[in-house]
């Protein structure tokens, strides 16, 4: 692996030059394809439940989707602690 200053590295990168000679891949780990790890679903909720979810989400500053994911995850871990 060759050495280079951060400024020179950034310049080469910005100009589209090959920078692989300056990278150390020995400890790199592959990034998982998130599209294969998630699946989109549609769920119908009663209006009162959506309003309650929105209220709770607003209290802690997250989105409705986030609070649903967190609450479901917590419950699943509680019910099946060995699978997580």
HTML snippet that shows the backbone in 3Dmol.js (N, CA, C, O; Angstrom):
<script src="https://3Dmol.org/build/3Dmol-min.js"></script>
<div id="view" style="width:600px;height:400px;position:relative"></div>
<script>
const pdb = `
ATOM      1  N   UNK A   1       0.850  -1.179   0.000  1.00  0.00           N
ATOM      2  CA  UNK A   1       0.000   0.000   0.000  1.00  0.00           C
ATOM      3  C   UNK A   1       0.891   1.236   0.000  1.00  0.00           C
ATOM      4  O   UNK A   1       1.837   1.337   0.782  1.00  0.00           O
ATOM      5  N   UNK A   2       0.579   2.160  -0.877  1.00  0.00           N
ATOM      6  CA  UNK A   2       1.335   3.401  -0.992  1.00  0.00           C
ATOM      7  C   UNK A   2       0.817   4.428   0.015  1.00  0.00           C
ATOM      8  O   UNK A   2      -0.341   4.376   0.429  1.00  0.00           O
ATOM      9  N   UNK A   3       1.685   5.356   0.400  1.00  0.00           N
ATOM     10  CA  UNK A   3       1.280   6.442   1.291  1.00  0.00           C
ATOM     11  C   UNK A   3       0.999   7.702   0.483  1.00  0.00           C
ATOM     12  O   UNK A   3       1.607   7.954  -0.557  1.00  0.00           O
ATOM     13  N   UNK A   4       0.054   8.484   1.000  1.00  0.00           N
ATOM     14  CA  UNK A   4      -0.334   9.725   0.337  1.00  0.00           C
ATOM     15  C   UNK A   4      -0.995  10.623   1.376  1.00  0.00           C
ATOM     16  O   UNK A   4      -1.582  10.133   2.341  1.00  0.00           O
ATOM     17  N   UNK A   5      -0.902  11.916   1.183  1.00  0.00           N
ATOM     18  CA  UNK A   5      -1.552  12.823   2.127  1.00  0.00           C
ATOM     19  C   UNK A   5      -3.061  12.790   1.903  1.00  0.00           C
ATOM     20  O   UNK A   5      -3.527  12.438   0.820  1.00  0.00           O
ATOM     21  N   UNK A   6      -3.811  13.156   2.923  1.00  0.00           N
ATOM     22  CA  UNK A   6      -5.271  13.168   2.821  1.00  0.00           C
ATOM     23  C   UNK A   6      -5.725  14.130   1.730  1.00  0.00           C
ATOM     24  O   UNK A   6      -6.665  13.839   0.991  1.00  0.00           O
ATOM     25  N   UNK A   7      -5.058  15.271   1.633  1.00  0.00           N
ATOM     26  CA  UNK A   7      -5.431  16.261   0.621  1.00  0.00           C
ATOM     27  C   UNK A   7      -5.215  15.711  -0.788  1.00  0.00           C
ATOM     28  O   UNK A   7      -6.061  15.875  -1.667  1.00  0.00           O
ATOM     29  N   UNK A   8      -4.077  15.059  -0.988  1.00  0.00           N
ATOM     30  CA  UNK A   8      -3.782  14.477  -2.310  1.00  0.00           C
ATOM     31  C   UNK A   8      -4.750  13.335  -2.619  1.00  0.00           C
ATOM     32  O   UNK A   8      -5.200  13.183  -3.754  1.00  0.00           O
ATOM     33  N   UNK A   9      -5.066  12.528  -1.591  1.00  0.00           N
ATOM     34  CA  UNK A   9      -6.019  11.431  -1.768  1.00  0.00           C
ATOM     35  C   UNK A   9      -7.374  11.978  -2.190  1.00  0.00           C
ATOM     36  O   UNK A   9      -7.975  11.491  -3.148  1.00  0.00           O
ATOM     37  N   UNK A  10      -7.858  13.001  -1.469  1.00  0.00           N
ATOM     38  CA  UNK A  10      -9.143  13.612  -1.800  1.00  0.00           C
ATOM     39  C   UNK A  10      -9.156  14.173  -3.213  1.00  0.00           C
ATOM     40  O   UNK A  10     -10.143  14.035  -3.935  1.00  0.00           O
ATOM     41  N   UNK A  11      -8.062  14.801  -3.600  1.00  0.00           N
ATOM     42  CA  UNK A  11      -7.981  15.376  -4.939  1.00  0.00           C
ATOM     43  C   UNK A  11      -8.048  14.283  -6.007  1.00  0.00           C
ATOM     44  O   UNK A  11      -8.768  14.419  -6.996  1.00  0.00           O
ATOM     45  N   UNK A  12      -7.301  13.208  -5.806  1.00  0.00           N
ATOM     46  CA  UNK A  12      -7.344  12.096  -6.763  1.00  0.00           C
ATOM     47  C   UNK A  12      -8.755  11.512  -6.849  1.00  0.00           C
ATOM     48  O   UNK A  12      -9.260  11.232  -7.936  1.00  0.00           O
ATOM     49  N   UNK A  13      -9.375  11.334  -5.692  1.00  0.00           N
ATOM     50  CA  UNK A  13     -10.732  10.797  -5.664  1.00  0.00           C
ATOM     51  C   UNK A  13     -11.701  11.726  -6.399  1.00  0.00           C
ATOM     52  O   UNK A  13     -12.487  11.279  -7.236  1.00  0.00           O
ATOM     53  N   UNK A  14     -11.638  13.011  -6.081  1.00  0.00           N
ATOM     54  CA  UNK A  14     -12.528  13.991  -6.709  1.00  0.00           C
ATOM     55  C   UNK A  14     -12.352  14.063  -8.217  1.00  0.00           C
ATOM     56  O   UNK A  14     -13.299  14.353  -8.949  1.00  0.00           O
ATOM     57  N   UNK A  15     -11.143  13.799  -8.673  1.00  0.00           N
ATOM     58  CA  UNK A  15     -10.860  13.849 -10.108  1.00  0.00           C
ATOM     59  C   UNK A  15     -11.137  12.509 -10.800  1.00  0.00           C
ATOM     60  O   UNK A  15     -10.927  12.369 -12.005  1.00  0.00           O
ATOM     61  N   UNK A  16     -11.610  11.530 -10.027  1.00  0.00           N
ATOM     62  CA  UNK A  16     -11.980  10.251 -10.609  1.00  0.00           C
ATOM     63  C   UNK A  16     -10.823   9.318 -10.874  1.00  0.00           C
ATOM     64  O   UNK A  16     -10.960   8.357 -11.631  1.00  0.00           O
ATOM     65  N   UNK A  17      -9.683   9.587 -10.260  1.00  0.00           N
ATOM     66  CA  UNK A  17      -8.519   8.729 -10.456  1.00  0.00           C
ATOM     67  C   UNK A  17      -8.659   7.444  -9.637  1.00  0.00           C
ATOM     68  O   UNK A  17      -9.428   7.392  -8.677  1.00  0.00           O
ATOM     69  N   UNK A  18      -7.925   6.432 -10.018  1.00  0.00           N
ATOM     70  CA  UNK A  18      -7.910   5.164  -9.305  1.00  0.00           C
ATOM     71  C   UNK A  18      -7.142   5.347  -7.997  1.00  0.00           C
ATOM     72  O   UNK A  18      -5.962   5.699  -8.016  1.00  0.00           O
ATOM     73  N   UNK A  19      -7.797   5.113  -6.872  1.00  0.00           N
ATOM     74  CA  UNK A  19      -7.172   5.307  -5.563  1.00  0.00           C
ATOM     75  C   UNK A  19      -6.931   3.991  -4.830  1.00  0.00           C
ATOM     76  O   UNK A  19      -6.536   3.995  -3.665  1.00  0.00           O
ATOM     77  N   UNK A  20      -7.163   2.880  -5.496  1.00  0.00           N
ATOM     78  CA  UNK A  20      -7.063   1.582  -4.820  1.00  0.00           C
ATOM     79  C   UNK A  20      -5.667   1.286  -4.290  1.00  0.00           C
ATOM     80  O   UNK A  20      -5.537   0.551  -3.311  1.00  0.00           O
ATOM     81  N   UNK A  21      -4.624   1.831  -4.898  1.00  0.00           N
ATOM     82  CA  UNK A  21      -3.260   1.613  -4.401  1.00  0.00           C
ATOM     83  C   UNK A  21      -3.048   2.238  -3.030  1.00  0.00           C
ATOM     84  O   UNK A  21      -2.092   1.885  -2.340  1.00  0.00           O
ATOM     85  N   UNK A  22      -3.908   3.150  -2.621  1.00  0.00           N
ATOM     86  CA  UNK A  22      -3.767   3.861  -1.357  1.00  0.00           C
ATOM     87  C   UNK A  22      -4.701   3.324  -0.266  1.00  0.00           C
ATOM     88  O   UNK A  22      -4.755   3.878   0.832  1.00  0.00           O
ATOM     89  N   UNK A  23      -5.427   2.260  -0.564  1.00  0.00           N
ATOM     90  CA  UNK A  23      -6.384   1.695   0.383  1.00  0.00           C
ATOM     91  C   UNK A  23      -5.878   0.379   0.941  1.00  0.00           C
ATOM     92  O   UNK A  23      -5.257  -0.406   0.225  1.00  0.00           O
ATOM     93  N   UNK A  24      -6.144   0.131   2.229  1.00  0.00           N
ATOM     94  CA  UNK A  24      -5.778  -1.121   2.886  1.00  0.00           C
ATOM     95  C   UNK A  24      -7.037  -1.969   3.007  1.00  0.00           C
ATOM     96  O   UNK A  24      -7.916  -1.669   3.815  1.00  0.00           O
ATOM     97  N   UNK A  25      -7.123  -3.015   2.217  1.00  0.00           N
ATOM     98  CA  UNK A  25      -8.298  -3.876   2.204  1.00  0.00           C
ATOM     99  C   UNK A  25      -8.158  -5.071   3.159  1.00  0.00           C
ATOM    100  O   UNK A  25      -9.054  -5.914   3.221  1.00  0.00           O
ATOM    101  N   UNK A  26      -7.062  -5.153   3.892  1.00  0.00           N
ATOM    102  CA  UNK A  26      -6.817  -6.328   4.723  1.00  0.00           C
ATOM    103  C   UNK A  26      -7.834  -6.507   5.848  1.00  0.00           C
ATOM    104  O   UNK A  26      -8.090  -7.632   6.275  1.00  0.00           O
ATOM    105  N   UNK A  27      -8.413  -5.414   6.330  1.00  0.00           N
ATOM    106  CA  UNK A  27      -9.402  -5.539   7.413  1.00  0.00           C
ATOM    107  C   UNK A  27     -10.806  -5.124   6.965  1.00  0.00           C
ATOM    108  O   UNK A  27     -11.692  -4.909   7.793  1.00  0.00           O
ATOM    109  N   UNK A  28     -10.996  -5.015   5.670  1.00  0.00           N
ATOM    110  CA  UNK A  28     -12.302  -4.615   5.143  1.00  0.00           C
ATOM    111  C   UNK A  28     -13.315  -5.745   5.303  1.00  0.00           C
ATOM    112  O   UNK A  28     -12.971  -6.923   5.199  1.00  0.00           O
ATOM    113  N   UNK A  29     -14.552  -5.375   5.552  1.00  0.00           N
ATOM    114  CA  UNK A  29     -15.635  -6.356   5.626  1.00  0.00           C
ATOM    115  C   UNK A  29     -16.693  -5.986   4.601  1.00  0.00           C
ATOM    116  O   UNK A  29     -16.946  -4.803   4.372  1.00  0.00           O
ATOM    117  N   UNK A  30     -17.308  -6.973   3.987  1.00  0.00           N
ATOM    118  CA  UNK A  30     -18.308  -6.676   2.969  1.00  0.00           C
ATOM    119  C   UNK A  30     -19.556  -6.036   3.582  1.00  0.00           C
ATOM    120  O   UNK A  30     -19.955  -6.360   4.700  1.00  0.00           O
ATOM    121  N   UNK A  31     -20.147  -5.138   2.836  1.00  0.00           N
ATOM    122  CA  UNK A  31     -21.389  -4.498   3.248  1.00  0.00           C
ATOM    123  C   UNK A  31     -22.543  -5.359   2.751  1.00  0.00           C
ATOM    124  O   UNK A  31     -22.580  -5.749   1.585  1.00  0.00           O
ATOM    125  N   UNK A  32     -23.479  -5.649   3.642  1.00  0.00           N
ATOM    126  CA  UNK A  32     -24.619  -6.465   3.242  1.00  0.00           C
ATOM    127  C   UNK A  32     -25.582  -5.632   2.414  1.00  0.00           C
ATOM    128  O   UNK A  32     -25.771  -4.442   2.668  1.00  0.00           O
ATOM    129  N   UNK A  33     -26.181  -6.261   1.435  1.00  0.00           N
ATOM    130  CA  UNK A  33     -27.173  -5.610   0.587  1.00  0.00           C
ATOM    131  C   UNK A  33     -28.459  -5.450   1.392  1.00  0.00           C
ATOM    132  O   UNK A  33     -29.176  -6.426   1.615  1.00  0.00           O
ATOM    133  N   UNK A  34     -28.756  -4.225   1.829  1.00  0.00           N
ATOM    134  CA  UNK A  34     -29.908  -3.973   2.685  1.00  0.00           C
ATOM    135  C   UNK A  34     -31.222  -4.323   1.996  1.00  0.00           C
ATOM    136  O   UNK A  34     -32.200  -4.657   2.666  1.00  0.00           O
ATOM    137  N   UNK A  35     -31.258  -4.251   0.682  1.00  0.00           N
ATOM    138  CA  UNK A  35     -32.505  -4.580  -0.011  1.00  0.00           C
ATOM    139  C   UNK A  35     -32.873  -6.052   0.175  1.00  0.00           C
ATOM    140  O   UNK A  35     -34.040  -6.426   0.059  1.00  0.00           O
ATOM    141  N   UNK A  36     -31.869  -6.884   0.464  1.00  0.00           N
ATOM    142  CA  UNK A  36     -32.145  -8.301   0.699  1.00  0.00           C
ATOM    143  C   UNK A  36     -32.481  -8.572   2.161  1.00  0.00           C
ATOM    144  O   UNK A  36     -33.000  -9.637   2.494  1.00  0.00           O
ATOM    145  N   UNK A  37     -32.185  -7.610   3.035  1.00  0.00           N
ATOM    146  CA  UNK A  37     -32.408  -7.799   4.456  1.00  0.00           C
ATOM    147  C   UNK A  37     -33.732  -7.208   4.931  1.00  0.00           C
ATOM    148  O   UNK A  37     -34.159  -7.474   6.054  1.00  0.00           O
ATOM    149  N   UNK A  38     -34.367  -6.434   4.114  1.00  0.00           N
ATOM    150  CA  UNK A  38     -35.642  -5.830   4.493  1.00  0.00           C
ATOM    151  C   UNK A  38     -36.706  -6.182   3.466  1.00  0.00           C
ATOM    152  O   UNK A  38     -36.415  -6.524   2.320  1.00  0.00           O
ATOM    153  N   UNK A  39     -37.922  -6.087   3.912  1.00  0.00           N
ATOM    154  CA  UNK A  39     -39.052  -6.341   3.025  1.00  0.00           C
ATOM    155  C   UNK A  39     -40.147  -5.354   3.363  1.00  0.00           C
ATOM    156  O   UNK A  39     -40.492  -5.173   4.531  1.00  0.00           O
ATOM    157  N   UNK A  40     -40.685  -4.726   2.359  1.00  0.00           N
ATOM    158  CA  UNK A  40     -41.762  -3.761   2.568  1.00  0.00           C
ATOM    159  C   UNK A  40     -43.091  -4.491   2.686  1.00  0.00           C
ATOM    160  O   UNK A  40     -43.385  -5.410   1.921  1.00  0.00           O
ATOM    161  N   UNK A  41     -43.895  -4.062   3.667  1.00  0.00           N
ATOM    162  CA  UNK A  41     -45.237  -4.617   3.836  1.00  0.00           C
ATOM    163  C   UNK A  41     -46.221  -3.470   4.040  1.00  0.00           C
ATOM    164  O   UNK A  41     -45.827  -2.355   4.382  1.00  0.00           O
ATOM    165  N   UNK A  42     -47.481  -3.750   3.831  1.00  0.00           N
ATOM    166  CA  UNK A  42     -48.537  -2.778   4.104  1.00  0.00           C
ATOM    167  C   UNK A  42     -49.419  -3.327   5.211  1.00  0.00           C
ATOM    168  O   UNK A  42     -49.848  -4.480   5.162  1.00  0.00           O
ATOM    169  N   UNK A  43     -49.686  -2.499   6.203  1.00  0.00           N
ATOM    170  CA  UNK A  43     -50.536  -2.889   7.322  1.00  0.00           C
ATOM    171  C   UNK A  43     -51.597  -1.814   7.500  1.00  0.00           C
ATOM    172  O   UNK A  43     -51.300  -0.620   7.465  1.00  0.00           O
ATOM    173  N   UNK A  44     -52.810  -2.241   7.688  1.00  0.00           N
ATOM    174  CA  UNK A  44     -53.898  -1.296   7.959  1.00  0.00           C
ATOM    175  C   UNK A  44     -54.104  -1.209   9.468  1.00  0.00           C
ATOM    176  O   UNK A  44     -54.273  -2.227  10.140  1.00  0.00           O
ATOM    177  N   UNK A  45     -54.089   0.008   9.992  1.00  0.00           N
ATOM    178  CA  UNK A  45     -54.312   0.269  11.406  1.00  0.00           C
ATOM    179  C   UNK A  45     -55.574   1.102  11.570  1.00  0.00           C
ATOM    180  O   UNK A  45     -55.897   1.910  10.699  1.00  0.00           O
ATOM    181  N   UNK A  46     -56.290   0.918  12.674  1.00  0.00           N
ATOM    182  CA  UNK A  46     -57.424   1.803  12.953  1.00  0.00           C
ATOM    183  C   UNK A  46     -56.902   3.230  13.204  1.00  0.00           C
ATOM    184  O   UNK A  46     -55.777   3.411  13.669  1.00  0.00           O
ATOM    185  N   UNK A  47     -57.705   4.206  12.903  1.00  0.00           N
ATOM    186  CA  UNK A  47     -57.300   5.608  13.039  1.00  0.00           C
ATOM    187  C   UNK A  47     -56.829   5.930  14.453  1.00  0.00           C
ATOM    188  O   UNK A  47     -55.827   6.623  14.632  1.00  0.00           O
ATOM    189  N   UNK A  48     -57.555   5.425  15.471  1.00  0.00           N
ATOM    190  CA  UNK A  48     -57.169   5.727  16.852  1.00  0.00           C
ATOM    191  C   UNK A  48     -55.761   5.232  17.164  1.00  0.00           C
ATOM    192  O   UNK A  48     -55.026   5.866  17.922  1.00  0.00           O
ATOM    193  N   UNK A  49     -55.386   4.083  16.567  1.00  0.00           N
ATOM    194  CA  UNK A  49     -54.070   3.519  16.815  1.00  0.00           C
ATOM    195  C   UNK A  49     -52.979   4.362  16.159  1.00  0.00           C
ATOM    196  O   UNK A  49     -51.916   4.577  16.742  1.00  0.00           O
ATOM    197  N   UNK A  50     -53.246   4.836  14.949  1.00  0.00           N
ATOM    198  CA  UNK A  50     -52.286   5.702  14.265  1.00  0.00           C
ATOM    199  C   UNK A  50     -52.075   7.002  15.039  1.00  0.00           C
ATOM    200  O   UNK A  50     -50.951   7.488  15.164  1.00  0.00           O
ATOM    201  N   UNK A  51     -53.162   7.551  15.549  1.00  0.00           N
ATOM    202  CA  UNK A  51     -53.049   8.791  16.327  1.00  0.00           C
ATOM    203  C   UNK A  51     -52.234   8.558  17.592  1.00  0.00           C
ATOM    204  O   UNK A  51     -51.406   9.392  17.959  1.00  0.00           O
ATOM    205  N   UNK A  52     -52.464   7.431  18.262  1.00  0.00           N
ATOM    206  CA  UNK A  52     -51.708   7.106  19.465  1.00  0.00           C
ATOM    207  C   UNK A  52     -50.227   6.864  19.141  1.00  0.00           C
ATOM    208  O   UNK A  52     -49.346   7.305  19.879  1.00  0.00           O
ATOM    209  N   UNK A  53     -49.962   6.167  18.041  1.00  0.00           N
ATOM    210  CA  UNK A  53     -48.577   5.938  17.619  1.00  0.00           C
ATOM    211  C   UNK A  53     -47.872   7.254  17.312  1.00  0.00           C
ATOM    212  O   UNK A  53     -46.732   7.468  17.722  1.00  0.00           O
ATOM    213  N   UNK A  54     -48.564   8.135  16.583  1.00  0.00           N
ATOM    214  CA  UNK A  54     -47.981   9.428  16.241  1.00  0.00           C
ATOM    215  C   UNK A  54     -47.680  10.246  17.494  1.00  0.00           C
ATOM    216  O   UNK A  54     -46.647  10.911  17.570  1.00  0.00           O
ATOM    217  N   UNK A  55     -48.570  10.198  18.464  1.00  0.00           N
ATOM    218  CA  UNK A  55     -48.379  10.941  19.709  1.00  0.00           C
ATOM    219  C   UNK A  55     -47.147  10.425  20.452  1.00  0.00           C
ATOM    220  O   UNK A  55     -46.325  11.213  20.920  1.00  0.00           O
ATOM    221  N   UNK A  56     -47.021   9.100  20.560  1.00  0.00           N
ATOM    222  CA  UNK A  56     -45.866   8.506  21.239  1.00  0.00           C
ATOM    223  C   UNK A  56     -44.568   8.776  20.478  1.00  0.00           C
ATOM    224  O   UNK A  56     -43.534   9.066  21.080  1.00  0.00           O
ATOM    225  N   UNK A  57     -44.633   8.677  19.164  1.00  0.00           N
ATOM    226  CA  UNK A  57     -43.451   8.929  18.347  1.00  0.00           C
ATOM    227  C   UNK A  57     -42.994  10.376  18.493  1.00  0.00           C
ATOM    228  O   UNK A  57     -41.796  10.648  18.573  1.00  0.00           O
ATOM    229  N   UNK A  58     -43.941  11.294  18.527  1.00  0.00           N
ATOM    230  CA  UNK A  58     -43.609  12.712  18.664  1.00  0.00           C
ATOM    231  C   UNK A  58     -42.958  12.989  20.019  1.00  0.00           C
ATOM    232  O   UNK A  58     -42.056  13.821  20.114  1.00  0.00           O
ATOM    233  N   UNK A  59     -43.408  12.301  21.060  1.00  0.00           N
ATOM    234  CA  UNK A  59     -42.841  12.489  22.397  1.00  0.00           C
ATOM    235  C   UNK A  59     -41.343  12.222  22.422  1.00  0.00           C
ATOM    236  O   UNK A  59     -40.582  12.930  23.083  1.00  0.00           O
ATOM    237  N   UNK A  60     -40.931  11.185  21.688  1.00  0.00           N
ATOM    238  CA  UNK A  60     -39.511  10.822  21.714  1.00  0.00           C
ATOM    239  C   UNK A  60     -38.758  11.266  20.459  1.00  0.00           C
ATOM    240  O   UNK A  60     -37.570  10.981  20.308  1.00  0.00           O
ATOM    241  N   UNK A  61     -39.450  11.959  19.572  1.00  0.00           N
ATOM    242  CA  UNK A  61     -38.791  12.546  18.404  1.00  0.00           C
ATOM    243  C   UNK A  61     -38.392  11.575  17.315  1.00  0.00           C
ATOM    244  O   UNK A  61     -37.334  11.719  16.701  1.00  0.00           O
ATOM    245  N   UNK A  62     -39.242  10.581  17.073  1.00  0.00           N
ATOM    246  CA  UNK A  62     -38.971   9.631  15.987  1.00  0.00           C
ATOM    247  C   UNK A  62     -40.193   9.555  15.066  1.00  0.00           C
ATOM    248  O   UNK A  62     -41.234  10.149  15.347  1.00  0.00           O
ATOM    249  N   UNK A  63     -40.051   8.839  13.998  1.00  0.00           N
ATOM    250  CA  UNK A  63     -41.164   8.674  13.066  1.00  0.00           C
ATOM    251  C   UNK A  63     -42.086   7.557  13.536  1.00  0.00           C
ATOM    252  O   UNK A  63     -41.721   6.750  14.390  1.00  0.00           O
ATOM    253  N   UNK A  64     -43.262   7.526  12.975  1.00  0.00           N
ATOM    254  CA  UNK A  64     -44.219   6.451  13.255  1.00  0.00           C
ATOM    255  C   UNK A  64     -43.605   5.092  12.924  1.00  0.00           C
ATOM    256  O   UNK A  64     -43.711   4.147  13.706  1.00  0.00           O
ATOM    257  N   UNK A  65     -42.969   5.001  11.768  1.00  0.00           N
ATOM    258  CA  UNK A  65     -42.356   3.743  11.359  1.00  0.00           C
ATOM    259  C   UNK A  65     -41.293   3.292  12.365  1.00  0.00           C
ATOM    260  O   UNK A  65     -41.202   2.107  12.688  1.00  0.00           O
ATOM    261  N   UNK A  66     -40.504   4.227  12.850  1.00  0.00           N
ATOM    262  CA  UNK A  66     -39.446   3.881  13.798  1.00  0.00           C
ATOM    263  C   UNK A  66     -40.008   3.334  15.098  1.00  0.00           C
ATOM    264  O   UNK A  66     -39.508   2.338  15.622  1.00  0.00           O
ATOM    265  N   UNK A  67     -41.036   3.972  15.619  1.00  0.00           N
ATOM    266  CA  UNK A  67     -41.578   3.500  16.891  1.00  0.00           C
ATOM    267  C   UNK A  67     -42.232   2.124  16.735  1.00  0.00           C
ATOM    268  O   UNK A  67     -42.167   1.300  17.647  1.00  0.00           O
ATOM    269  N   UNK A  68     -42.852   1.881  15.599  1.00  0.00           N
ATOM    270  CA  UNK A  68     -43.435   0.556  15.347  1.00  0.00           C
ATOM    271  C   UNK A  68     -42.324  -0.484  15.323  1.00  0.00           C
ATOM    272  O   UNK A  68     -42.460  -1.544  15.935  1.00  0.00           O
ATOM    273  N   UNK A  69     -41.228  -0.201  14.626  1.00  0.00           N
ATOM    274  CA  UNK A  69     -40.120  -1.153  14.540  1.00  0.00           C
ATOM    275  C   UNK A  69     -39.518  -1.426  15.914  1.00  0.00           C
ATOM    276  O   UNK A  69     -39.255  -2.577  16.264  1.00  0.00           O
ATOM    277  N   UNK A  70     -39.302  -0.374  16.688  1.00  0.00           N
ATOM    278  CA  UNK A  70     -38.701  -0.546  18.011  1.00  0.00           C
ATOM    279  C   UNK A  70     -39.613  -1.362  18.911  1.00  0.00           C
ATOM    280  O   UNK A  70     -39.157  -2.298  19.568  1.00  0.00           O
ATOM    281  N   UNK A  71     -40.892  -1.021  18.950  1.00  0.00           N
ATOM    282  CA  UNK A  71     -41.814  -1.736  19.818  1.00  0.00           C
ATOM    283  C   UNK A  71     -41.965  -3.197  19.406  1.00  0.00           C
ATOM    284  O   UNK A  71     -42.000  -4.083  20.261  1.00  0.00           O
ATOM    285  N   UNK A  72     -42.054  -3.452  18.110  1.00  0.00           N
ATOM    286  CA  UNK A  72     -42.139  -4.842  17.651  1.00  0.00           C
ATOM    287  C   UNK A  72     -40.869  -5.612  17.988  1.00  0.00           C
ATOM    288  O   UNK A  72     -40.930  -6.765  18.415  1.00  0.00           O
ATOM    289  N   UNK A  73     -39.729  -4.980  17.796  1.00  0.00           N
ATOM    290  CA  UNK A  73     -38.460  -5.621  18.102  1.00  0.00           C
ATOM    291  C   UNK A  73     -38.365  -5.957  19.584  1.00  0.00           C
ATOM    292  O   UNK A  73     -37.952  -7.058  19.948  1.00  0.00           O
ATOM    293  N   UNK A  74     -38.746  -5.010  20.440  1.00  0.00           N
ATOM    294  CA  UNK A  74     -38.717  -5.256  21.884  1.00  0.00           C
ATOM    295  C   UNK A  74     -39.608  -6.438  22.258  1.00  0.00           C
ATOM    296  O   UNK A  74     -39.219  -7.293  23.054  1.00  0.00           O
ATOM    297  N   UNK A  75     -40.780  -6.476  21.689  1.00  0.00           N
ATOM    298  CA  UNK A  75     -41.716  -7.570  22.013  1.00  0.00           C
ATOM    299  C   UNK A  75     -41.206  -8.913  21.506  1.00  0.00           C
ATOM    300  O   UNK A  75     -41.298  -9.921  22.207  1.00  0.00           O
ATOM    301  N   UNK A  76     -40.673  -8.926  20.298  1.00  0.00           N
ATOM    302  CA  UNK A  76     -40.147 -10.174  19.744  1.00  0.00           C
ATOM    303  C   UNK A  76     -38.964 -10.680  20.566  1.00  0.00           C
ATOM    304  O   UNK A  76     -38.838 -11.885  20.786  1.00  0.00           O
ATOM    305  N   UNK A  77     -38.103  -9.782  21.019  1.00  0.00           N
ATOM    306  CA  UNK A  77     -36.973 -10.183  21.857  1.00  0.00           C
ATOM    307  C   UNK A  77     -37.455 -10.722  23.190  1.00  0.00           C
ATOM    308  O   UNK A  77     -36.861 -11.650  23.740  1.00  0.00           O
ATOM    309  N   UNK A  78     -38.522 -10.148  23.710  1.00  0.00           N
ATOM    310  CA  UNK A  78     -39.094 -10.599  24.976  1.00  0.00           C
ATOM    311  C   UNK A  78     -39.691 -12.000  24.819  1.00  0.00           C
ATOM    312  O   UNK A  78     -39.515 -12.853  25.690  1.00  0.00           O
ATOM    313  N   UNK A  79     -40.376 -12.228  23.740  1.00  0.00           N
ATOM    314  CA  UNK A  79     -41.032 -13.512  23.513  1.00  0.00           C
ATOM    315  C   UNK A  79     -40.063 -14.609  23.088  1.00  0.00           C
ATOM    316  O   UNK A  79     -40.267 -15.778  23.414  1.00  0.00           O
ATOM    317  N   UNK A  80     -39.011 -14.239  22.363  1.00  0.00           N
ATOM    318  CA  UNK A  80     -38.058 -15.219  21.811  1.00  0.00           C
ATOM    319  C   UNK A  80     -36.623 -14.759  22.057  1.00  0.00           C
ATOM    320  O   UNK A  80     -35.914 -14.462  21.095  1.00  0.00           O
ATOM    321  N   UNK A  81     -36.170 -14.690  23.306  1.00  0.00           N
ATOM    322  CA  UNK A  81     -34.838 -14.140  23.591  1.00  0.00           C
ATOM    323  C   UNK A  81     -33.685 -14.929  22.969  1.00  0.00           C
ATOM    324  O   UNK A  81     -32.610 -14.364  22.765  1.00  0.00           O
ATOM    325  N   UNK A  82     -33.869 -16.181  22.669  1.00  0.00           N
ATOM    326  CA  UNK A  82     -32.779 -17.002  22.128  1.00  0.00           C
ATOM    327  C   UNK A  82     -32.525 -16.775  20.645  1.00  0.00           C
ATOM    328  O   UNK A  82     -31.482 -17.183  20.134  1.00  0.00           O
ATOM    329  N   UNK A  83     -33.447 -16.140  19.950  1.00  0.00           N
ATOM    330  CA  UNK A  83     -33.294 -15.975  18.506  1.00  0.00           C
ATOM    331  C   UNK A  83     -32.620 -14.659  18.134  1.00  0.00           C
ATOM    332  O   UNK A  83     -32.394 -14.402  16.951  1.00  0.00           O
ATOM    333  N   UNK A  84     -32.298 -13.826  19.110  1.00  0.00           N
ATOM    334  CA  UNK A  84     -31.679 -12.530  18.801  1.00  0.00           C
ATOM    335  C   UNK A  84     -30.290 -12.440  19.340  1.00  0.00           C
ATOM    336  O   UNK A  84     -29.627 -11.417  19.170  1.00  0.00           O
TER     337      UNK A  84
END
`;
const viewer = $3Dmol.createViewer("view");
viewer.addModel(pdb, "pdb");
viewer.setStyle({}, {cartoon: {color: "spectrum"}});
viewer.zoomTo();
viewer.render();
</script>
